[in-house]
Amino acid sequence: MEASAEGNPLALAEKRTLSFRDRKIIVGSTPLLEDTSHVLRAYAASDMRVFECPCSECGAFTEIMWQHIEWPPGEPEAAAFRCPHCNGLIGEEHKPQMVTQGRWRATAPGIANHAGFRLNSLVSLLHNARWGVLAAEFLAAKDNPETLMPFVNTVLAQGWRAAGEDIDDLALASRVEDFSLDAIPPEVLVITAGADVQRGVILRLGAGRDMLRAGAYRALRAHGGR
């Protein structure tokens, strides 16, 4: 869902309800991109309720997340829930009882008049949502972003964040060099510069001495060489 010339479509839809005193606005969707998802943004502004299930061994409540699901190497069909409280390994056969006894808990209880609910497929009792089935789907999808993204969105109910490179700002700052404008040749009338950062290389563009050449570039290795 993209903004139109009038602005955010959800905000516009909400404005259409101003004349209804008993209005109730429901926003529901599968999250797509983490940075642009309307439903994730709306959830973040709510009381952010999560669904927690009790461990069948220790009774502690947990929102079952993907990091809690594990299986022996090569045996995704044996996937089970590892309780983060007692470290017990809980099999699929206990899931119906755990889900039946589950509860909603607001993680931002100070927010009033805006209830938000997050629910993933790990607590679904459908046959095709068994932990073993989902583990096999993950193994088949994990090496390709095009197949992993639907798994993250629809099974885990999480927004997708594309892989990128983190920049170490301290390392970048350490490469700052002093320079001076005191030694500029007298024939220079204008100084201009541009830089294009590529993977591992910074290209610096500058005009030649006769000011007629298209320009010369110099490659600076971003990892330390020059």
C-alpha positions as CSV (number, residue, x, y, z in Angstrom):
1,M,0.0,0.0,0.0
2,E,1.6,3.2,-1.2
3,A,0.9,6.8,-0.3
4,S,-1.2,8.7,-2.9
5,A,-1.1,12.3,-3.8
6,E,-3.4,12.9,-0.8
7,G,-1.0,11.2,1.7
8,N,-1.0,8.1,3.8
9,P,-4.0,5.9,2.8
10,L,-4.6,4.6,6.3
11,A,-4.7,8.1,7.7
12,L,-7.1,9.1,5.0
13,A,-9.4,6.2,5.8
14,E,-9.3,7.1,9.5
15,K,-10.4,10.6,8.7
16,R,-13.5,9.2,6.9
17,T,-14.7,7.9,10.2
18,L,-14.8,11.2,12.1
19,S,-18.6,11.4,11.9
20,F,-19.1,8.1,13.7
21,R,-19.1,8.4,17.5
22,D,-18.8,4.7,18.1
23,R,-16.2,4.0,15.4
24,K,-13.9,1.1,15.6
25,I,-10.9,1.0,13.3
26,I,-9.2,-2.3,12.5
27,V,-5.9,-2.6,10.7
28,G,-4.8,-6.1,9.8
29,S,-2.3,-7.4,7.4
30,T,0.8,-9.5,6.8
31,P,3.9,-7.3,7.3
32,L,6.1,-7.0,4.3
33,L,9.1,-4.7,4.5
34,E,10.1,-3.8,8.0
35,D,11.0,-0.2,7.2
36,T,7.8,0.6,5.3
37,S,5.1,-1.7,6.7
38,H,1.9,0.2,7.7
39,V,0.7,-2.6,9.9
40,L,4.0,-2.8,11.8
41,R,3.9,1.0,12.3
42,A,0.4,0.8,13.6
43,Y,1.3,-2.1,15.9
44,A,4.3,-0.1,17.3
45,A,1.8,2.7,18.3
46,S,-0.5,0.3,20.1
47,D,-0.3,-1.5,23.5
48,M,1.6,-4.2,21.6
49,R,0.0,-7.4,22.8
50,V,1.7,-10.8,22.3
51,F,0.2,-14.2,22.7
52,E,2.0,-16.3,25.3
53,C,1.7,-20.1,25.9
54,P,2.6,-21.9,29.2
55,C,5.4,-24.5,29.1
56,S,4.0,-27.9,29.7
57,E,6.8,-28.7,32.1
58,C,7.5,-25.5,34.1
59,G,4.3,-23.5,33.4
60,A,6.2,-20.3,32.5
61,F,4.6,-18.2,29.7
62,T,6.5,-17.5,26.5
63,E,5.6,-15.9,23.2
64,I,6.8,-18.8,20.9
65,M,9.3,-17.4,18.4
66,W,11.4,-19.0,15.8
67,Q,14.5,-19.0,18.0
68,H,12.7,-21.3,20.3
69,I,12.2,-24.0,17.7
70,E,15.0,-26.6,17.2
71,W,15.5,-30.0,15.7
72,P,18.2,-32.6,15.4
73,P,20.5,-32.2,12.3
74,G,18.8,-33.6,9.3
75,E,15.5,-34.2,11.1
76,P,13.2,-31.2,10.7
77,E,10.2,-33.4,11.3
78,A,11.3,-33.7,14.9
79,A,11.2,-30.0,15.5
80,A,10.2,-29.0,19.1
81,F,9.9,-26.0,21.4
82,R,12.8,-25.2,23.7
83,C,11.5,-23.4,26.8
84,P,13.7,-20.4,27.5
85,H,12.8,-20.7,31.2
86,C,13.4,-24.3,32.1
87,N,15.3,-25.4,29.0
88,G,12.8,-28.2,28.6
89,L,12.2,-29.6,25.1
90,I,8.4,-29.7,24.4
91,G,7.1,-31.8,21.5
92,E,4.3,-31.0,19.1
93,E,1.9,-33.2,20.9
94,H,1.8,-30.7,23.8
95,K,1.0,-27.7,21.5
96,P,-2.8,-27.9,21.6
97,Q,-3.0,-27.7,25.3
98,M,-0.4,-24.9,25.5
99,V,-2.3,-22.8,22.9
100,T,-5.6,-23.5,24.6
101,Q,-4.2,-22.2,27.9
102,G,-2.5,-19.2,26.2
103,R,-3.1,-15.6,27.1
104,W,-2.6,-12.1,25.6
105,R,-0.2,-9.8,27.4
106,A,0.2,-6.1,26.6
107,T,3.9,-5.2,26.4
108,A,3.1,-1.4,26.4
109,P,0.2,-1.3,28.9
110,G,0.5,2.5,29.2
111,I,-1.1,2.9,25.7
112,A,-4.9,3.5,26.0
113,N,-7.6,3.0,23.4
114,H,-5.3,1.3,20.9
115,A,-5.1,-2.5,21.2
116,G,-2.5,-4.2,19.0
117,F,-2.1,-8.0,18.5
118,R,0.8,-10.0,17.1
119,L,0.3,-13.7,16.2
120,N,2.6,-16.0,14.2
121,S,2.0,-19.4,12.8
122,L,4.0,-21.2,15.4
123,V,0.9,-21.3,17.6
124,S,-1.5,-22.4,14.8
125,L,-3.1,-25.8,15.3
126,L,-3.6,-26.4,11.6
127,H,-2.0,-29.6,10.3
128,N,0.3,-27.8,7.9
129,A,1.5,-25.5,10.6
130,R,3.1,-28.2,12.7
131,W,6.6,-27.3,13.8
132,G,8.1,-30.1,11.8
133,V,6.4,-28.9,8.6
134,L,7.5,-25.3,9.2
135,A,11.1,-26.4,9.9
136,A,11.2,-28.3,6.6
137,E,9.8,-25.2,4.8
138,F,12.5,-23.0,6.5
139,L,15.3,-25.3,5.3
140,A,14.0,-25.3,1.8
141,A,13.7,-21.5,1.8
142,K,16.6,-20.2,3.8
143,D,19.2,-19.9,1.1
144,N,17.2,-17.7,-1.3
145,P,15.8,-14.3,-0.2
146,E,12.9,-14.6,-2.6
147,T,11.7,-17.7,-0.8
148,L,12.8,-16.8,2.7
149,M,10.9,-13.5,2.7
150,P,7.4,-15.1,2.4
151,F,8.4,-17.4,5.2
152,V,9.4,-14.5,7.4
153,N,6.3,-12.5,6.5
154,T,3.6,-15.1,6.6
155,V,4.9,-17.7,9.1
156,L,6.8,-15.6,11.5
157,A,4.6,-12.5,11.1
158,Q,7.7,-10.3,10.9
159,G,8.8,-7.6,8.5
160,W,11.5,-8.4,6.0
161,R,14.8,-6.5,6.3
162,A,17.0,-6.8,3.2
163,A,20.6,-7.7,3.9
164,G,23.0,-4.8,3.8
165,E,26.4,-3.7,4.9
166,D,26.9,-2.0,8.2
167,I,29.3,1.0,8.2
168,D,31.7,1.4,11.1
169,D,31.5,5.1,11.6
170,L,34.6,5.1,13.9
171,A,36.7,3.3,11.2
172,L,35.4,5.7,8.6
173,A,36.3,8.8,10.7
174,S,39.8,7.4,11.3
175,R,40.5,7.8,7.6
176,V,40.0,11.5,7.6
177,E,43.0,13.4,6.2
178,D,44.1,17.0,6.5
179,F,44.4,19.0,3.3
180,S,45.2,22.6,2.5
181,L,44.0,25.1,-0.1
182,D,47.2,27.1,0.2
183,A,48.9,25.3,-2.7
184,I,46.3,25.8,-5.5
185,P,47.8,26.6,-8.9
186,P,47.0,30.2,-10.0
187,E,45.3,28.9,-13.2
188,V,42.6,27.1,-11.2
189,L,39.4,29.2,-11.3
190,V,36.9,26.7,-9.8
191,I,37.2,23.7,-7.6
192,T,34.7,20.9,-7.8
193,A,34.7,17.3,-6.6
194,G,32.5,14.2,-6.5
195,A,32.7,10.8,-5.1
196,D,31.0,7.5,-5.9
197,V,31.2,4.8,-3.3
198,Q,31.3,1.2,-4.7
199,R,31.8,-2.0,-2.8
200,G,35.3,-1.8,-1.4
201,V,36.3,1.2,-3.5
202,I,35.8,5.0,-3.4
203,L,36.2,6.7,-6.8
204,R,37.3,10.3,-6.7
205,L,36.8,12.4,-9.8
206,G,38.8,15.5,-10.6
207,A,39.5,17.6,-13.7
208,G,42.9,17.5,-15.5
209,R,45.5,20.2,-15.4
210,D,44.5,21.7,-18.7
211,M,40.8,21.8,-17.6
212,L,39.8,20.4,-20.9
213,R,40.1,16.7,-20.3
214,A,36.9,14.9,-19.2
215,G,38.6,14.1,-15.9
216,A,40.8,11.6,-14.2
217,Y,39.8,9.3,-11.4
218,R,41.6,7.7,-8.6
219,A,40.5,4.6,-6.8
220,L,40.9,4.5,-3.1
221,R,40.5,1.1,-1.4
222,A,38.0,1.3,1.4
223,H,39.7,-1.4,3.4
224,G,43.0,0.5,4.0
225,G,45.0,0.4,0.7
226,R,45.4,3.4,-1.5
